[in-house]
Amino acid sequence: MTDSTPDITPEPEERRPEAAAAVSRRRLLGAVGAGAAVAGAAVGVGGTVLARGGSSGSGGNGSGGAAKSQIVAFRAGHQAGIATPSQDRLCFATFDVTPGVTRADLAELLKTWTAAAEAMTLGKPVPGDVGDLNAPPDDTGEAVGLAPGNLTITIGYGPSLFDGRFGLAARRPSALKTLPHLPKDNLDPENSGGDLCVQACADDPQVAFHAIRNLRRLAFGTLAPRWMELGFGRTSSTTPQQATPRNLLGFKDGTRNIDATDAALMGQHVWIGEEEPQRWARGGSYLVSRKIQMRMEQWDRDRLGDQQDVFGRFKSSGAPLTGKAEYDTPDFHAKSGGQYVIPADAHIRLAAHENNNGLRILRRGYSYTDGIDPETGDLLGGLFFVAFMKSPDQFSTLQRILGQHDALNEYIQHIGSGVFVTPPGLAAGQDWSTQLFG
């Protein structure tokens, strides 16, 4: 989806309860937990990260000046990676809790994850007992020497986590539920759902992948990967200072996205507020992910005029068909020869907040590719749609309209889906375990 405001699943031992990997899990968690203070030392009064660069001590990444300008605060009122200016690369992964794991096990992992995530966003290696030759390395090492790359790590919890396994049913946010079946859905269960999700965004793809890889490594014996997606190019802008990118269909994507620097708009449409009975979730948001496959070969054979009618924009400039510049406000009433200039089924018309009772969501999607279809030879890829909102109902309402009437449906297919609550940011001394479990 464009202007819309609308697995790898390894099967080794760690997916089974009797996993041998669980044997070393305690040692890993203990080592990393002992290093939590290292990450904590970089946090100032009020939880604000002191951007000291990534070059201090052994294993620091990047030069001091470059590193300081590429650090996004890990601790704040809201999690980073939502209102943060969209980075160029994404690594998104979901996990399921391994059978037999206890509440204490999950709490221990979330505490460990907090320390590791905070260190990595500072451009530092995962903390632990450096140099212990009798244990696996505490950090996989592929990000050593790289600048932090504006890395953000955002965690979310799926509806399934709030069942009876961990005593969380009473803490389930009121709007957190699996999305209903929506028009044109053709969802693959292996690319949908999950107990937890982690979104790692950075301007360096290796930095983003390194974050997910190390969190996954720390989770051996506790979490099993469900599915993962790599995004190689952002498809939306979250601040006016960012140029609008193009999607794989060649059109500017997300021109009318919410300005994440507008506190009033974010409060109205994105951040969970006082309406939520679960106080711990206030200041957070809901994340909806959709894997949208594009029929690029079919699209590439379509005439330019029809492509522009599908979107309601000029392909070259990004301007609405009723305007001359990208940011011109579309005129949905304009007609020529008795027909709407912006067609009735154009994507821009159906997604516009003016035509949806003011409904808006914050988009942070990325392009992806899955290689080539071995049977047809067609390129496989499309949009990994990620959006944040005050309630998942905002997305469902919009998608019902788009799924039924959007001309773009001829060229796209929704094949994966997920919904997660992303809690607010962490205060000083707080970790994801104490935040979730109270």
NULUMNU-551149 format. One record per residue (C-alpha): x, y, z; residue in three letters. Coordinates in Angstrom, 3 decimals, decimal comma, m for minus. Example, Ala and Ser with C-alpha at 12.3 -4.5 7.8 and 13.67 -1.06 7.14 Angstrom:
<recs>
         u         v         w  residu
    12,300    m4,500     7,800     ala
    13,670    m1,060     7,140     ser
</recs>
This chain:
<recs>
         u         v         w  residu
     0,000     0,000     0,000     met
     1,246     3,468    m0,727     thr
    m0,419     6,671     0,390     asp
    m2,421     4,468     2,720     ser
    m2,873     5,488     6,211     thr
    m4,761     2,065     5,930     pro
    10,226   m17,523     7,749     asp
    12,547   m18,300     7,968     ile
    11,508   m21,032    10,353     thr
    14,478   m23,221    11,146     pro
    13,633   m26,599    12,573     glu
    16,746   m27,412    14,618     pro
    16,801   m28,533    18,229     glu
    15,941   m25,149    19,712     glu
    12,372   m25,392    18,389     arg
    11,735   m28,432    20,589     arg
    11,274   m28,337    24,379     pro
    14,040   m30,819    24,929     glu
    16,475   m28,585    23,057     ala
    20,099   m29,123    23,854     ala
    20,565   m25,398    23,347     ala
    18,772   m24,817    26,629     ala
    21,754   m26,259    28,471     val
    23,888   m23,214    27,733     ser
    21,064   m20,694    28,071     arg
    21,610   m19,965    31,784     arg
    25,288   m19,361    31,248     arg
    24,559   m16,934    28,411     leu
    21,918   m15,067    30,366     leu
    24,082   m14,880    33,443     gly
    27,034   m13,509    31,530     ala
    24,987   m10,872    29,751     val
    23,026    m9,960    32,861     gly
    26,260    m9,280    34,674     ala
    27,127    m6,761    31,973     gly
    23,862    m4,831    32,188     ala
    25,541    m2,158    34,265     ala
    27,913    m1,452    31,387     val
    24,989    m0,372    29,210     ala
    23,318     1,369    32,134     gly
    26,397     3,507    32,708     ala
    25,648     5,258    29,427     ala
    22,275     6,502    30,649     val
    21,970     9,961    32,109     gly
    19,464    11,678    34,380     val
    15,860    10,978    33,338     gly
    16,868     8,048    31,144     gly
    18,387    10,131    28,348     thr
    21,161     8,347    26,513     val
    24,469    10,146    26,645     leu
    25,697     9,937    23,059     ala
    29,352     9,375    23,806     arg
    30,130     7,627    20,552     gly
    31,021     4,033    19,926     gly
    34,771     4,160    20,172     ser
    35,315     3,828    23,895     ser
    37,297     0,815    24,995     gly
    37,713    m2,424    23,096     ser
    35,045    m3,370    20,633     gly
    33,700     0,159    20,219     gly
    32,316     0,866    16,775     asn
    32,940     3,823    14,496     gly
    34,830     7,060    15,010     ser
    33,741     9,255    17,883     gly
    32,282    12,076    15,778     gly
    30,405     9,806    13,383     ala
    29,116     7,622    16,180     ala
    27,772    10,545    18,215     lys
    25,689    11,705    15,261     ser
    24,299     8,222    14,653     gln
    22,860     7,357    18,078     ile
    19,137     7,389    18,774     val
    18,196     7,511    22,469     ala
    17,100     4,093    23,702     phe
    15,283     5,414    26,794     arg
    12,547     8,013    26,321     ala
     8,829     8,490    26,816     gly
     8,108     6,485    23,660     his
    10,038     3,601    22,139     gln
    12,448     4,599    19,405     ala
    11,668     3,309    15,934     gly
     8,160     4,753    15,782     ile
     8,365     8,550    15,577     ala
    12,086     8,284    14,754     thr
    12,916     9,487    11,209     pro
    12,693     6,363     9,064     ser
    16,057     4,693     8,537     gln
    17,068     3,080     5,246     asp
    17,112    m0,580     6,325     arg
    14,940    m2,960     8,328     leu
    15,276    m6,363     9,946     cys
    11,965    m7,507    11,434     phe
    11,538   m10,800    13,268     ala
     8,837   m12,536    15,262     thr
     9,223   m15,258    17,880     phe
     7,127   m17,806    19,742     asp
     7,830   m18,809    23,327     val
     9,190   m22,353    23,431     thr
     6,936   m24,949    25,138     pro
     7,882   m25,498    28,781     gly
     9,268   m21,986    29,310     val
     8,108   m20,405    32,559     thr
     7,138   m16,857    33,449     arg
    10,464   m16,488    35,267     ala
    12,367   m17,682    32,199     asp
    10,640   m15,141    29,960     leu
    11,164   m12,342    32,477     ala
    14,863   m13,184    32,700     glu
    15,224   m13,070    28,926     leu
    13,454    m9,717    28,608     leu
    15,799    m8,249    31,195     lys
    18,774    m9,597    29,265     thr
    17,369    m8,327    25,977     trp
    17,027    m4,821    27,432     thr
    20,712    m4,620    28,334     ala
    21,771    m6,047    24,969     ala
    19,487    m3,749    22,959     ala
    20,626    m0,663    24,810     glu
    24,272    m1,512    24,261     ala
    23,801    m2,170    20,544     met
    21,961     1,109    19,961     thr
    24,991     2,848    21,470     leu
    27,208     1,080    18,946     gly
    28,668    m1,185    21,621     lys
    28,900    m4,985    21,625     pro
    26,510    m7,085    23,678     val
    27,834    m6,873    27,264     pro
    29,311    m9,905    28,985     gly
    32,507   m11,636    30,063     asp
    34,782   m10,599    27,216     val
    37,455   m13,116    26,316     gly
    36,129   m16,231    28,091     asp
    37,508   m18,959    25,838     leu
    35,304   m21,585    27,455     asn
    32,008   m19,939    26,443     ala
    30,540   m18,684    23,166     pro
    31,356   m15,026    22,402     pro
    28,931   m12,584    23,990     asp
    28,598   m10,742    20,666     asp
    28,672   m12,275    17,191     thr
    31,100    m9,576    16,068     gly
    29,938    m8,614    12,582     glu
    29,142    m5,034    13,647     ala
    32,562    m4,332    15,188     val
    34,035    m1,275    13,478     gly
    30,678    m0,079    12,169     leu
    29,008     3,130    13,323     ala
    25,696     2,768    15,219     pro
    23,816     3,732    12,064     gly
    20,891     5,299    13,977     asn
    19,908     1,826    15,129     leu
    16,553     1,549    16,862     thr
    15,208    m1,645    18,428     ile
    11,460    m1,731    19,016     thr
     9,748    m4,597    20,839     ile
     6,111    m5,659    20,540     gly
     3,854    m8,321    22,042     tyr
     1,272   m10,316    20,099     gly
    m2,217   m11,318    21,288     pro
    m1,083   m14,907    21,873     ser
     1,384   m13,858    24,590     leu
    m1,518   m12,824    26,818     phe
    m3,045   m16,280    27,136     asp
    m2,803   m18,427    30,263     gly
     0,850   m19,437    30,010     arg
     2,507   m16,536    31,851     phe
    m0,194   m14,951    33,961     gly
    m0,569   m12,008    31,580     leu
    m4,259   m12,345    30,700     ala
    m5,255    m9,606    33,129     ala
    m2,665    m7,227    31,625     arg
    m3,787    m7,621    28,006     arg
    m4,376    m4,225    26,338     pro
    m8,005    m3,782    25,397     ser
    m7,539    m3,466    21,606     ala
    m4,966    m6,246    21,226     leu
    m6,568    m9,026    19,201     lys
    m5,832   m10,903    16,001     thr
    m6,902    m8,950    12,944     leu
   m10,145   m10,168    11,365     pro
   m10,156   m11,684     7,887     his
    m9,989    m8,749     5,493     leu
   m10,910    m8,492     1,798     pro
    m8,349   m10,010    m0,600     lys
    m6,414   m11,676     2,238     asp
    m4,416   m14,729     1,191     asn
    m2,337   m15,052     4,340     leu
     0,395   m17,611     4,876     asp
     0,447   m18,753     8,525     pro
     4,225   m19,101     8,315     glu
     4,474   m15,347     7,618     asn
     1,891   m14,268    10,174     ser
     1,450   m13,872    13,911     gly
     3,923   m14,406    16,734     gly
     4,143   m14,057    20,518     asp
     6,719   m11,264    20,246     leu
     8,173    m9,095    17,509     cys
    11,367    m7,076    17,242     val
    11,821    m4,307    14,697     gln
    15,433    m3,270    14,111     ala
    15,902    m0,249    11,842     cys
    19,247     1,294    10,866     ala
    21,000     3,066     8,035     asp
    23,358     0,082     7,713     asp
    21,798    m3,310     6,869     pro
    24,515    m5,200     8,753     gln
    23,841    m3,222    11,920     val
    20,115    m4,009    11,726     ala
    20,709    m7,713    11,077     phe
    23,326    m7,861    13,845     his
    20,716    m6,628    16,344     ala
    18,182    m9,319    15,462     ile
    20,836   m12,027    15,259     arg
    22,133   m11,322    18,742     asn
    18,701   m11,075    20,341     leu
    17,802   m14,365    18,692     arg
    21,059   m15,917    19,976     arg
    20,314   m14,800    23,532     leu
    16,859   m16,365    23,248     ala
    18,084   m19,931    22,577     phe
    15,922   m22,277    24,614     gly
    13,356   m19,585    25,443     thr
    12,077   m18,305    22,091     leu
    11,925   m19,922    18,665     ala
    11,952   m17,813    15,479     pro
     8,616   m17,710    13,667     arg
     9,340   m15,517    10,630     trp
    11,685   m12,738     9,585     met
    11,734   m10,038     6,922     glu
    14,586    m7,914     5,562     leu
    13,690    m4,481     4,181     gly
    16,180    m2,956     1,770     phe
    14,591     0,435     1,164     gly
    12,200     2,565     3,196     arg
     8,881     3,341     1,514     thr
     7,678     6,195     3,667     ser
     8,859     9,388     5,301     ser
     8,003    10,216     8,880     thr
     9,276    13,808     8,893     thr
     8,982    16,655     6,341     pro
    12,778    16,803     6,143     gln
    12,932    13,380     4,454     gln
    12,484    13,078     0,702     ala
     9,584    10,819    m0,239     thr
    10,937     7,447    m1,427     pro
     9,528     5,315    m4,235     arg
     8,098     1,833    m3,932     asn
     8,887    m1,071    m6,251     leu
     6,089     0,020    m8,591     leu
     8,045     3,226    m9,164     gly
     5,683     5,660    m7,428     phe
     6,412     8,022    m4,559     lys
     5,110     6,323    m1,458     asp
     3,561     7,890     1,615     gly
     3,522    11,537     0,557     thr
     0,604    12,234     2,901     arg
     1,938    10,205     5,837     asn
     1,564    11,614     9,353     ile
     4,327    14,009    10,342     asp
     5,751    12,205    13,371     ala
     7,056    15,499    14,760     thr
     3,474    16,762    15,110     asp
     2,648    15,941    18,723     ala
    m1,047    16,672    18,279     ala
    m1,437    14,304    15,317     leu
     0,586    11,595    17,030     met
    m1,523    11,892    20,157     gly
    m4,728    11,739    18,153     gln
    m3,850     8,836    15,852     his
    m0,784     6,916    17,068     val
    m0,076     6,925    20,804     trp
    m2,228     4,859    23,179     ile
    m3,767     7,290    25,649     gly
    m5,922     7,555    28,726     glu
    m8,658     5,566    27,005     glu
    m6,637     2,378    27,649     glu
    m7,427     0,679    30,995     pro
    m3,974    m0,965    31,076     gln
    m1,801     1,856    32,385     arg
     1,439     0,079    31,449     trp
     0,529     0,311    27,734     ala
    m0,237     4,048    27,702     arg
     2,301     5,945    25,632     gly
     2,809     2,894    23,469     gly
     1,203     2,081    20,135     ser
    m0,110    m0,796    18,057     tyr
     2,032    m2,165    15,247     leu
     0,375    m3,778    12,225     val
     2,592    m5,596     9,727     ser
     1,469    m6,855     6,330     arg
     3,591    m8,630     3,755     lys
     2,235    m7,417     0,422     ile
     3,475    m9,189    m2,684     gln
     3,503    m7,084    m5,856     met
     2,799    m8,553    m9,295     arg
     5,672    m6,595   m10,769     met
     5,862    m8,408   m14,120     glu
     2,174    m7,661   m14,754     gln
     2,595    m4,062   m13,612     trp
     5,623    m3,494   m15,835     asp
     3,523    m4,322   m18,921     arg
     0,763    m1,850   m18,038     asp
     0,574     1,499   m19,853     arg
     1,725     4,621   m18,018     leu
    m1,680     6,286   m18,112     gly
    m3,324     3,368   m16,358     asp
    m0,546     3,170   m13,754     gln
    m1,139     6,829   m12,922     gln
    m4,894     6,304   m12,705     asp
    m4,364     3,381   m10,305     val
    m2,459     5,597    m7,893     phe
    m4,058     8,944    m8,704     gly
    m0,629    10,526    m9,071     arg
     1,823    11,396   m11,820     phe
     4,631     8,874   m11,824     lys
     7,468    11,292   m12,573     ser
     6,723    14,075   m10,080     ser
     4,491    12,350    m7,528     gly
     1,964    15,157    m7,865     ala
    m1,735    14,279    m7,609     pro
    m3,448    14,160   m11,003     leu
    m5,141    17,446   m10,079     thr
    m1,880    19,211    m9,181     gly
     1,607    20,095   m10,347     lys
     3,813    19,389    m7,309     ala
     4,052    16,381    m5,002     glu
     2,633    18,076    m1,924     tyr
    m0,295    19,758    m3,673     asp
    m3,548    18,829    m1,939     thr
    m5,560    16,450    m4,138     pro
    m8,835    17,835    m5,492     asp
   m11,175    14,866    m5,219     phe
   m14,072    16,826    m6,712     his
   m12,349    17,864    m9,959     ala
   m13,871    16,412   m13,130     lys
   m12,993    16,389   m16,819     ser
   m15,428    15,215   m19,470     gly
   m17,849    14,187   m16,754     gly
   m15,277    11,859   m15,098     gln
   m13,276    12,383   m11,939     tyr
    m9,707    13,449   m12,725     val
    m8,617    11,283    m9,810     ile
   m10,574     8,083   m10,566     pro
   m13,130     6,786    m8,077     ala
   m11,033     3,636    m7,467     asp
    m7,646     5,404    m7,305     ala
    m5,537     4,431    m4,314     his
    m4,910     8,010    m3,214     ile
    m8,647     8,749    m3,108     arg
    m9,633     5,658    m1,119     leu
    m6,765     6,048     1,367     ala
    m7,192     9,787     1,956     ala
    m8,129    10,827     5,468     his
   m10,568    13,365     4,008     glu
   m12,575    10,451     2,621     asn
   m12,320     8,254     5,747     asn
   m13,714    10,455     8,516     asn
   m10,224    11,709     9,340     gly
    m8,759     8,224     9,891     leu
    m4,947     8,202     9,769     arg
    m2,063     5,900    10,713     ile
     1,735     6,303    10,769     leu
     3,432     4,239     8,062     arg
     7,024     2,900     8,273     arg
     7,129     0,301     5,490     gly
    10,029    m1,135     3,483     tyr
    10,547    m2,838     0,132     ser
    11,546    m6,505     0,178     tyr
    12,505    m9,226    m2,270     thr
    12,208   m13,009    m2,093     asp
    14,195   m13,725    m5,262     gly
    12,614   m15,396    m8,299     ile
     9,604   m17,687    m8,644     asp
    11,141   m21,004    m9,802     pro
     8,030   m21,914   m11,813     glu
     7,257   m18,658   m13,616     thr
    10,589   m16,835   m13,496     gly
     8,795   m13,764   m12,118     asp
    10,502   m11,508    m9,607     leu
     9,164   m12,003    m6,083     leu
     8,976    m8,955    m3,879     gly
     6,859    m6,063    m2,787     gly
     6,062    m4,009     0,266     leu
     6,603    m5,043     3,865     phe
     3,988    m2,708     5,268     phe
     4,524    m1,556     8,859     val
     2,258     0,995    10,504     ala
     1,660     2,327    14,012     phe
    m1,704     3,455    15,392     met
    m3,758     4,037    18,524     lys
    m5,948     0,987    17,734     ser
    m5,667    m1,845    15,151     pro
    m9,273    m1,066    14,208     asp
    m7,904     1,946    12,324     gln
    m6,093    m0,378     9,929     phe
    m8,965    m2,861     9,644     ser
   m11,435    m0,079     8,800     thr
    m9,198     1,306     6,084     leu
    m8,251    m2,062     4,634     gln
   m11,902    m3,099     4,273     arg
   m12,358    m0,131     1,959     ile
    m9,116    m0,636     0,054     leu
    m9,579    m4,391    m0,226     gly
   m12,981    m3,984    m1,839     gln
   m12,522    m1,009    m4,171     his
    m8,831    m0,179    m4,732     asp
    m7,652    m0,469    m8,361     ala
    m4,261    m1,419    m6,952     leu
    m5,651    m4,812    m5,901     asn
    m5,074    m6,084    m9,438     glu
    m1,349    m5,858    m8,800     tyr
    m0,916    m6,772    m5,117     ile
    m1,692    m9,606    m2,709     gln
    m1,572    m9,565     1,103     his
     0,285   m12,757     2,077     ile
     1,432   m12,126     5,663     gly
     0,062   m10,318     8,702     ser
     0,793    m9,470    12,317     gly
    m0,487    m7,234    15,090     val
     1,457    m6,335    18,234     phe
     1,258    m3,855    21,079     val
     4,468    m1,844    21,372     thr
     4,814    m0,579    24,953     pro
     6,004     2,928    25,830     pro
     9,666     3,750    26,273     gly
    11,675     2,690    29,289     leu
    12,446     4,943    32,212     ala
    15,801     4,910    33,981     ala
    16,273     1,641    35,857     gly
    13,378    m0,038    34,057     gln
    13,628    m3,003    31,701     asp
    11,196    m4,806    29,391     trp
    10,582    m7,453    32,060     ser
     9,459    m5,079    34,819     thr
     7,419    m3,109    32,304     gln
     5,496    m6,132    31,018     leu
     5,051    m8,086    34,220     phe
     4,674    m5,122    36,572     gly
</recs>
